[in-house]
């Protein structure tokens, strides 16, 4: 099964957060398992995932049945538009099921031994609306910042993969990389061989699966389908995705992300700079 460029049918669904080209087939297999269980309950789930050019189109679709979003969005721009279903569990080191964190990476030959040693250097972020690439770094740097600044320059790359390449190629010196993306890169991105971990950010709720607000009445049905589907998958699907399970959780679990950002603002460090 393959994803689709345009939405098909009554509902749309997408799992874009870790949908690297190298694992499209496994992500599609995950959705096929979920969709099959939903259809068995009478929910007309779409056959394929929607992969629009702009992922934000998926998240704000009024007929969104299942989507995977950044946790910041559910306490930000998507507040009141989606309801959290739960989080897929990727068994991230040092995290409880359904949580994740980021690795702080520099070039393998860089003399820095920790984040403090990167003062005045260049940071790469995938985007300022990302928890794992910006929010987590912001919260880690805030206690070290002086006058609202810590880095000499900040480069926006558009993705975790591009942030890794920016560090390897010398366009930046440090990046915060989602630990699940880091695991994918270990299998599919040769640039990781030239990077070194110098720290980890604090564990937080992982990117959630959400349902559109108008479809919130299907929350229990969808959660049961997702949990059963994940449990049914063979290692040939789960291993490439580093997928271990599923944790049902409420939207309120993600308020901690907003609280962490508010704390950084109160320390005079509202954005990575």
Secondary structure as the mmCIF struct_conf table of DSSP 4:
data_model
#
loop_
_struct_conf.conf_type_id
_struct_conf.id
_struct_conf.beg_label_comp_id
_struct_conf.beg_label_asym_id
_struct_conf.beg_label_seq_id
_struct_conf.end_label_comp_id
_struct_conf.end_label_asym_id
_struct_conf.end_label_seq_id
STRN STRN1 UNK A 4 UNK A 4
BEND BEND1 UNK A 5 UNK A 6
BEND BEND2 UNK A 9 UNK A 10
STRN STRN2 UNK A 12 UNK A 14
TURN_TY1_P TURN_TY1_P1 UNK A 17 UNK A 18
HELX_RH_3T_P HELX_RH_3T_P1 UNK A 21 UNK A 23
HELX_RH_AL_P HELX_RH_AL_P1 UNK A 24 UNK A 40
TURN_TY1_P TURN_TY1_P2 UNK A 41 UNK A 42
BEND BEND3 UNK A 47 UNK A 48
STRN STRN3 UNK A 50 UNK A 50
BEND BEND4 UNK A 53 UNK A 54
HELX_RH_AL_P HELX_RH_AL_P2 UNK A 55 UNK A 59
TURN_TY1_P TURN_TY1_P3 UNK A 60 UNK A 60
TURN_TY1_P TURN_TY1_P4 UNK A 62 UNK A 63
STRN STRN4 UNK A 64 UNK A 68
HELX_RH_AL_P HELX_RH_AL_P3 UNK A 71 UNK A 74
TURN_TY1_P TURN_TY1_P5 UNK A 75 UNK A 78
STRN STRN5 UNK A 79 UNK A 79
TURN_TY1_P TURN_TY1_P6 UNK A 80 UNK A 81
STRN STRN6 UNK A 82 UNK A 89
TURN_TY1_P TURN_TY1_P7 UNK A 93 UNK A 94
TURN_TY1_P TURN_TY1_P8 UNK A 97 UNK A 98
STRN STRN7 UNK A 99 UNK A 100
STRN STRN8 UNK A 102 UNK A 107
TURN_TY1_P TURN_TY1_P9 UNK A 108 UNK A 109
BEND BEND5 UNK A 114 UNK A 114
HELX_RH_3T_P HELX_RH_3T_P2 UNK A 115 UNK A 118
TURN_TY1_P TURN_TY1_P10 UNK A 119 UNK A 120
BEND BEND6 UNK A 121 UNK A 121
STRN STRN9 UNK A 122 UNK A 125
BEND BEND7 UNK A 126 UNK A 126
TURN_TY1_P TURN_TY1_P11 UNK A 128 UNK A 129
HELX_RH_PI_P HELX_RH_PI_P1 UNK A 131 UNK A 135
HELX_RH_AL_P HELX_RH_AL_P4 UNK A 136 UNK A 141
HELX_RH_3T_P HELX_RH_3T_P3 UNK A 142 UNK A 144
STRN STRN10 UNK A 146 UNK A 146
TURN_TY1_P TURN_TY1_P12 UNK A 147 UNK A 148
STRN STRN11 UNK A 149 UNK A 149
BEND BEND8 UNK A 152 UNK A 152
STRN STRN12 UNK A 153 UNK A 156
BEND BEND9 UNK A 158 UNK A 159
HELX_RH_AL_P HELX_RH_AL_P5 UNK A 160 UNK A 168
TURN_TY1_P TURN_TY1_P13 UNK A 169 UNK A 170
BEND BEND10 UNK A 171 UNK A 171
BEND BEND11 UNK A 173 UNK A 173
STRN STRN13 UNK A 174 UNK A 178
HELX_RH_AL_P HELX_RH_AL_P6 UNK A 179 UNK A 188
HELX_RH_3T_P HELX_RH_3T_P4 UNK A 190 UNK A 194
STRN STRN14 UNK A 195 UNK A 200
HELX_LH_PP_P HELX_LH_PP_P1 UNK A 201 UNK A 203
STRN STRN15 UNK A 204 UNK A 205
HELX_LH_PP_P HELX_LH_PP_P2 UNK A 206 UNK A 207
STRN STRN16 UNK A 208 UNK A 212
HELX_RH_3T_P HELX_RH_3T_P5 UNK A 213 UNK A 218
HELX_RH_AL_P HELX_RH_AL_P7 UNK A 219 UNK A 232
HELX_RH_AL_P HELX_RH_AL_P8 UNK A 235 UNK A 241
TURN_TY1_P TURN_TY1_P14 UNK A 242 UNK A 242
STRN STRN17 UNK A 245 UNK A 248
HELX_RH_3T_P HELX_RH_3T_P6 UNK A 251 UNK A 254
HELX_RH_AL_P HELX_RH_AL_P9 UNK A 255 UNK A 266
TURN_TY1_P TURN_TY1_P15 UNK A 267 UNK A 268
BEND BEND12 UNK A 271 UNK A 271
#
